[in-house]
Amino acid sequence: MGIYKGDQNQTGFFYESGLYANASGTQHWIGQVQEAPIDEELNRIRQRYQGTDSRNVSTFLDGPHGFTGNLNYNPQDWKFLMFALGSNVDSGSPSPYTHTISESDNGEGNAFTSGTRCPFMSFGLEVAQKTSVAGENYIRTVNGANVDTLTISASQGEKVVCNVDYIANSVVYSSGAATALTPTTTRPFLWDDCSVEIGATAVQNLISFDWSIANNPDAKHLLNGSKEISSPTMDNREYSMTATVEGNSSQTKAFYEQYFLGGSTFNAKLTIDASTGSRDMILTMSGCSMVDMDSPHGVEGTNEQTLTIEPQIVDIVINDTIELYNPW
């Protein structure tokens, strides 16, 4: 008997091509994964009926299958932003390469899968718990995963964190060998790589931030002969960014009077820069509104203020040594 230990766990992703939920090619590194739980709901229907002369459940039926999951990792690149926004163009040669990630709306589909439902950008996952006993691994392959929410977070003195919630079409079990996976050796991004601008001015005394996108996928169990979901369509896209700062006389007035109370729209920028021009990510937010400004008023410590920003449009430009974010 082999025991499944955390140091033997492995999680990687596959591109999908041809049709939705069709994994293709080799397995790819996600980042320094910390957790990858899968929530599997088979929704067994407990059926009772007359004539059994029993108070017990009479039979069980398989209901609609639902699969969701989470990825929590320290990023070394930004491929999953492509899955979250839906469109990417690779350019530049030789290294460094540029990846321009932009929004994709319903009806546009994507360049790598097709079908009558115009499927949004999707991916596969292999979540493997390995043991030393041959043929007794616990491996689940997730097919047809779409990003529900993606959050990028950073706090002082810490590694940058990505958190991805996804909804998927199906999960397939195997006890065989895990697919080969080659780790990326570049260091993860850190807090001191990060900066935020509001209205073209760098935010001073930034303590932490959270940036997120929610796709709100609409996943239906249609009457089509399958217990799995059809490829989801995306409902309203929602962006949000919170930035916690030390309150200061230089910027608080503008944040509060001009942007929060005054309601002026502005552009904002999140930059994560390990090496300018060769390993950086510039996330530009246009048409922003400051929807909240929380200012606790205590008796000790620095007065911290939390700014909540909602942009209308997001565009992302990434420079790194990876030639392709797209599968080809």
N, C-alpha and C positions, 0 to 999 in steps of 0.2 A: 504493500500500500504506500502510495506517495502522498505527502501533505502539500497542499497548495500554499506557497509562501509568497508574501508581497514582493520580495526581491526578484521573483521569477515572472512577475506579471509583465505583460506587453500589450500596448495598444497602438495601432497604426491605421492609416486611412487608405482607401482606394478611390481612384476616379471612377466615374460611371460613364459609359458611352453606349451609343445605339439607342436603347430604350431605357426609360426610368427604372431604377432598382437593378441595373445590370452592371455589376462591378467589372472592371477591366484592368489588365496590366499588373504591375508590381505594387507592393505595399509601400507606403510613404510615411516618413516621420512626421508626427504632429507637432512635437515640442517636448519639453520635459514634463510628461504627464504625471499628475499627482493622484487623480481619481478619474474613474470612468464607469460609474454605475449605469446599469440598464434597468429600466422599469418595464417589466413584461406583464401585460394584463390580458389574460385569455378569456376573462369574463364568462366563466362557467355559469350556465343557467341552471338553477335548481328547479326541477320540474316535479310538481305534485299533481295527482289527478285521482278521481273517484274510482273505487273498485279495488284498491290495494289492501283495504282493511288495515292500514298502518298509518301512524303519525309521522313516519320517517319520509325523507326525500325519496321519491320514486326513481328518478333517473337524473343524470347530468347531461346537458347539451353544451356544445361549444358555441359560445357567443362571438361577438366581433373581437378580433385580435387587435390590441393596441400596444405599440412599442414606442417608448420615449427614453431619453437618456441624457447624460451630462458628461461633458469633458472639462476638467479643470487642469490647466497646464501653464507652465512658464514658457512664453513664446520665444522662439529663436528666429522665426520668420512670420509672415502675415498671410499665409495662404487661406486661412479660414475666413478672413475678411471678404475674399472673393465669393465664398459660399454664402456669406451673409448678405452681401449687396447684390450679387447675381451676375456681374459682368466684369471681365478683366481683359486687358490688352497687354501683351508682353512686347517689349521692344529693347533696342540697344544691343550692340555687339562690338567688341567682346565685353567681358565683365568690366565694370558693374552693369547690371541689367536693370531696366525700369519696368514696373508693373503699375498700370493705371486702372484702378478699380472704381467702378461706377454703378449706379443704381439700375436695376432691371425691373420693369413693371410687367403686370399680367398681359399676356398676349405676345410678349417678345420671345418667350422661351429661352433656350440657351443653345450654344453652338455644339454641344456634345451629346445631348439626348433629345429625342423627338417623340412625338405622339400627339393625339388629338387634343389633349388637355394642356398642351404647351408647358411641359414640366419646368419648374424652377431648378436652378443649379442644385444638384444633389451629390451625395458621396456615400461610400460604404466604409464600414469600420470592421476591424478584427480585434476583438477584446479577448485576450488569451491568458488563462491561468495555467501555468506549465508545471509539470512535475518530472522527476527523473525516471518514472516508470513509462516505458514505451506504450503508446496507444491509450494512455489514461489522462491526457490533457483535457481541460475544460475550456473549449473555444467556442465563442459565439460570434458569428458574422452578421453584422447589421447591414441591411440593404435599403436603399432608397431613403437616406437620411437627409432631411432639410433643416437648416438652422431656424429655430424658433427665436431664440434670443442669443446675442453675443455681447459680452461685457469685457471691457479692458479696464483694469484697475491698477493703481500704483499708490503706495504709501511710503513715507520717508524711511530710508534705510532698507527697503525691501525690494525683492524681485517683482517685475511686472507680472500680472496674472491675467490670463484669459479664461473666461468661463462661458461654455457653450451649452445651451439646452437645445435638443433636437427632437424631432418626431420622425419616425421611420416606418417603412412599409412592412418589413419582416425581419426575423432573426432565425438563422440556421445554426444548428449545433454540430460540433465535430469533436471527436476525442483524439484525432490524429496529430500530426506535427504542425506547429505554428508556422506561419509564413515568415520567411526571412525578412528582417527589418534592420536597416543600417542607421544607427544614431547620427544625428547632426552634432558636430563637435563645437560649433561656435557658441560663445557664452550667451546665456539668456539676457534679455533686456532688463535694465535696472532702473531704480527711481531717478538716478542722476542723469539718465538719458532723456528724461521727460521734461517738457515745458508746455505751457498753455498761453495762448494769446487771446485777448478779447479786444475787438476793435483795433487790431494791428499793434496792440501794446502788450508786452509780456506781463503776465500776472505775477505780482511780487508775493513772496512768502507763501508759496503754494505748499500745502501740507499733504494733500491727497486728491485723487480724482477718480471718478468712475464714468466711463463713456459706454453707452449701450445702444444697440439697435434691436427692435422687436419686429419680426415679420408677421406675427399673428397668422400662422398657417391654418387654413380651413381644410381639415382632413376628414373626408366623408367615407363611410362604409356603404358604398353604393350597391344596388342590387345587380351585381355583375358576375355572380358565381364565385366570389372570393370572400374570405373572412378578413382579408387585409384591407388597409385603406387604399384608395386610389391616389395618384400623385396629387399632393395638396396644391390648392391655389392660395395665393397670399392675399390676406386682407390688408387693411391700412398699415403702412409702415410707420413706425414711431422711433424717433431718436430722443435721447436724453443724455445730458452730461451734468454731473455735479462736481464742483471744485471747492474744496475746503481750504481757506486761506487764513493767515493771521491778519486780523483787521489792522489797517494802517491809514494814516492821514493822507497818503499819496493817492490811493485808489478807491477807498470806500465811498467817497462822495459821488464819483462817477457811476460806480456799480449801483448805488442805491437811487440817487436822484435822476440820473439820465436813463439807465437801462431798466431798473425795476419799477420805480414809481412812474418815471416818464414814459416808459414803454417803447423807447427807441429800439429799432432793429439794428443788428450789427452782424459782422462776420467774426468767426472765431477759428482758432487753429490749435490742434493737438499735434505736437511733434515728439517722436521718440527716436532719438538720434544717437546711435552708438558710434557712427563714423560718417560725417557729413558727405553725402554724395555716393557713398559706397555701401552704407548699411543704415538706412534711415527710413522712417515712415512719416509722411506729412498728411494729416487728416484735416481737410478744410470743411468748415461748417458755414453755410450761407443762410442769410435770412433768419438769424437767431433772435429769439425772445428770451429775456430773463424772467422766468415764470415764478420764481421764489427766491428769497434771500433770507436765510435763517441766521439770526444774530443773537445767540445766547448772551445773558447779561448777569454774570456771576460775581463772586467776591474775590476770586483768586485766578492766577494764571492769565494767559493771553486771551483776549476776546477773539474767538474764532468765528468766521462767517462762512456759511455754506451757500454757494451760488448754484442755482439750478437753471440750466439752459436747455432750450429745445430748438434745434435748427430745423429749417425746412428741407435743405438739400445738403448732401454730404458727397464729397469726392476725395479720393485717396490716391496718393502717388508714393510708391515704394521703390527704393534703390537697394539692391543687394547683389550677391554673387550667384544667385540662383537664376538659371537661364529662363526657365518656364514655370509659371504658376499654373497655367493651363496644362491639360494633359498632353497636348501636342501643339 
